[in-house]
Amino acid sequence: MEDHLDDPIDHEAVMKAGVIVDRLIESMVKQDLPQIAIASALLGGALNVLSANLPDEAVLRILQSAMDSVANGELREIDQPRQ
């Protein structure tokens, strides 16, 4: 399996996917699903997509980057949780 992490990013596709995910989150919030359930489902789905398309080493690099962002407080700076 090829590691596509260095491939150019299709920003339009990312934006479109982001809009769809935002709408899905909004729908789940309106259904009074617990935020931790929403986040866990989204994370699990994202991991499934990543593991289906990237080698384990690439997935681990992505996860390490995410852990580093949490440890450095970067995620707190980006966005506040949706209410």
C-alpha positions as CSV (number, residue, x, y, z in Angstrom):
1,M,0.0,0.0,0.0
2,E,1.4,3.4,-1.0
3,D,1.8,6.2,1.5
4,H,-0.1,9.2,0.0
5,L,0.7,11.7,2.7
6,D,2.9,13.8,0.4
7,D,0.3,14.0,-2.4
8,P,-1.2,17.4,-3.1
9,I,-4.4,18.1,-1.2
10,D,-7.6,18.8,-3.1
11,H,-8.7,21.7,-0.9
12,E,-12.1,21.9,-2.7
13,A,-12.8,18.3,-1.8
14,V,-11.7,18.8,1.8
15,M,-13.9,21.9,2.1
16,K,-16.9,19.9,0.6
17,A,-16.3,17.0,3.0
18,G,-16.0,19.4,5.9
19,V,-19.3,21.0,5.1
20,I,-20.9,17.5,5.0
21,V,-19.3,16.5,8.3
22,D,-20.5,19.8,9.9
23,R,-24.0,19.2,8.8
24,L,-23.9,15.6,10.1
25,I,-22.6,16.8,13.5
26,E,-25.3,19.5,13.6
27,S,-27.9,16.8,12.9
28,M,-26.5,14.5,15.7
29,V,-26.5,17.4,18.2
30,K,-30.1,18.2,17.4
31,Q,-30.9,14.6,18.1
32,D,-29.4,15.1,21.6
33,L,-26.7,12.5,21.1
34,P,-23.9,12.9,23.7
35,Q,-21.0,14.9,22.3
36,I,-18.6,12.1,23.4
37,A,-20.6,9.6,21.3
38,I,-20.5,11.9,18.3
39,A,-16.8,12.5,18.6
40,S,-16.1,8.8,19.1
41,A,-18.1,7.8,16.1
42,L,-16.4,10.4,13.9
43,L,-13.0,9.4,15.1
44,G,-13.7,5.7,14.6
45,G,-15.0,6.5,11.1
46,A,-11.9,8.6,10.3
47,L,-9.6,5.9,11.5
48,N,-11.4,3.3,9.3
49,V,-11.0,5.6,6.2
50,L,-7.3,6.2,7.0
51,S,-6.5,2.5,7.6
52,A,-8.3,1.5,4.4
53,N,-6.2,3.9,2.4
54,L,-2.8,4.2,4.1
55,P,-0.2,1.9,5.5
56,D,-0.2,1.5,9.3
57,E,3.0,3.6,9.6
58,A,1.3,6.5,7.9
59,V,-1.8,6.2,10.2
60,L,0.6,6.1,13.2
61,R,2.3,9.3,12.0
62,I,-1.1,11.1,11.7
63,L,-2.1,9.9,15.1
64,Q,1.2,11.0,16.6
65,S,0.8,14.4,15.0
66,A,-2.7,14.6,16.5
67,M,-1.4,13.6,20.0
68,D,1.3,16.3,19.7
69,S,-1.3,18.9,18.8
70,V,-3.3,18.0,21.9
71,A,-0.2,18.0,24.2
72,N,0.8,21.4,22.9
73,G,-2.7,22.9,23.4
74,E,-3.1,23.6,19.7
75,L,-6.6,22.1,19.5
76,R,-7.8,24.4,22.2
77,E,-6.7,27.4,20.2
78,I,-8.4,26.2,17.0
79,D,-12.0,25.8,18.0
80,Q,-14.3,25.6,21.0
81,P,-16.6,22.6,21.3
82,R,-19.9,22.9,19.5
83,Q,-22.8,23.4,21.9
